[in-house]
Structure formats: C-alpha cells, structure tokens
C-alpha cells in the first residue's frame, strides 16, 4: 500500500546556482533518471539529463531562477520521448537535502510553513546552503502543488551525539547565545553506509560499533554506536577534522589570530583554510584532487608523498580514537569518492591501523573500485569494508519512511 501511494519520489539537492534532481521508483529502489540544472540565474544555464543506463545529454536552457530550473527539469522527466514518466502527476513525494538543521531538526521532517521558518532560522549556521535549499523547496511547492515535501538534514543523524562530545570547551554562553557546538555533516551518507554495513554483516545496526569514513572532496568520519552517533570529525562547520581536498581539517585555532595579526582579513583567512588548504595546500601541485596527489607522489614528488602521509595519519588518528571511545569497533567503513575508488588513499590510512587489529590486504585493496568489498585481511579482528554511498537514495528512503508512517496513523 505505501509503495502504491509513494512509489515515485523525486530527490532535490538545490544549491545557490544549481539544482540536482533524481527520480526514484521506491518499490524496487531504482533510479529512473537524474540530472542537474547549472548556472541558474545566468544567461548560459544548462540542463544535464540522464536516464538510467543511458548516456548523458546536455542542453542550454533559460532558467532565471530555481522555479524555472525545476520546471525545465520536470518537462524533461515527463517528455514523451526522453522522459521516464507520462505526467508529473506520477510524482508522489519530494525529498530535499537540507544542509543544516541545527538542534531544531533531529530527524527528517515533512515540510510545513513552520519547518520552512525553522530552516530559515538555521541559515545563520549555513548561510550559503540553507537559503539555496529553501529556494528548491519553494520551487517544488509551485511546480508540484499538493505533493508532500520532506526535508532530510545533513546534520540530523549526528544529533544523537552526547553533550560531552558536541560541546566545545569555550565559555558556555557562546553555546547558549549562538548555538556554537559540534553539529557534524554528511549525516545522510554516514547513516546510509552504517545501515548497509549492518546488512552486509547480517547483524542488527543496534548491536554494532562502526567507524564510518566518508572521504571525498569534503571528508568526515563518525563513531556510530548501536546506530547512534557518538562523535564525528566535522564541527560547527565542515572545516575541522580529517584533511580534505582544499579544507585544512584540524589546525591550532590560534593560527587564525596569528594570520590576522599578520594583516590578513577574516575573509582572506576563511578562503585560505576552506579553499586553498588540505591536499591542495601541501601537495606541491596546487590540486585538491586525490588522483593528482597520488600521481605526483608516484612520480617521486616529496610534497605530494607527504600530503598522502598527512591524510593517512590524520584519518588513522581519528579511527584509533573512535575505536577507544566505542570500546572496540566491529567494522571500519570507507565511502565517498576517495573511500570508494582510491586504493592509495585507503592504503595511506589502512597501513596505520594494525595496532587496533585491522591489517590491509594489499591485493584486495587494489581490486576494490567503486563497489562493496572487504579490503583487510581475513585474520583482521576488525574488517575494513568499502561501501559505496548513495545519499540520494537515502533521502528517498527517508521521505518514503516518513510518509508511509503517516498512513499508519
Ligand atoms: P565530493 O565531496 O565533492 O562529493 P567526491 O566524493 O566526488 O567529492 O570525491 C572526490 C575525490 O574522490 C577526489 O579527491 C578524487 O580524486 C577522488 N576520486 C573520485 N573518483 C576517483 C577514482 N575513480 N579514482 C581515484 N580517486 C577518485
């Protein structure tokens, strides 16, 4: 019954100048078509569209705002020749990625006027993302009147963190006044791979201690105890934690005052730490891409080799710490562009985990590329498993779960 009512779920990830969409059929969890409108609000907006298993197509469109962008995307989805549905009436529900839900949203939620106000309130903590996510929601309300919308927050899964993990040791008044605390991000991905790990291990998630490493351009790790987050590496913002493509991860916070006193403005420092640091800052080739870093290291570039070691060192440091906090881990999960595809990236971490009973299997590690697979030796006490993430499917699942529950009431 719920599948009949909520079979076709559209997933929307709306950015400031882009709108990504994916249409799922939930009875089989298949992605029917996906696409992206980019450069919204400029004269050279583009629609990229792809049906499942078919080549991508790109066309120039006019999309002065998110509403127009969505209308063009929907026209394609229902196109008699190129589309995958006969009419937009087939879309039963829409799931939206929303970056920041602060403490207000601890779970996915059906969107109402109050929820939209709440998302707006959280914009203070994600000024670039939340307003763009709201634009996508408003566009859907216009194009799909009477279709339920659900918000799925990047931060929600991490809301289960205990207070001693999420508080910063700065005066309490900053938490009280501004909500300064650790929130964590990539929650949808951590939740997806945690559930997938439980399925793979054939054990209930409630019984497992997992360390999930989402390693992409942006990276974060999480300690997950019985399906609840115990700690995660990102914080108030996505800047701290492990070393990322262009973000520095953890640094001594006093570096910021030091640079400010040298004459840099806050915006300049912000730009350096977010956009010019991480692998890009240290690998000597000016690229934040792991593939470029690995290639440069293979050519004997010492700075790139050091960047790879820094990446592995920092990630292993968190895995070791989380292993302790969890009282032992049942599995270490790798996901994200690097976690799924870069065997040298994984190797840089795995070779540092022997002390906790996780030993790399070099051959297996080399052979796993974009698929589920174990990359540790059989004798390892803790297996390291690569699990491809699927944040869009998770958003569709969350949307379905929430709406199906309303039918039971
Ligand atoms: P984002 O955080 O933007 O979603 P991704 O998850 O796509 O980023 O990850 C991007 C990173 O993954 C880059 O450092 C890239 O080098 C790495 N990566 C992506 N695909 C591959 C691949 N096929 N082989 C090796 N590394 C890859």
Boltz pocket constraint, residues with backbone or C-beta under 6 A from the ligand:
constraints:
  - pocket:
      binder: B
      contacts: [[A, 215], [A, 216], [A, 217], [A, 218], [A, 219], [A, 245], [A, 288], [A, 289], [A, 290], [A, 291], [A, 292], [A, 336], [A, 337], [A, 338], [A, 341], [A, 342], [A, 343]]
      max_distance: 6.0
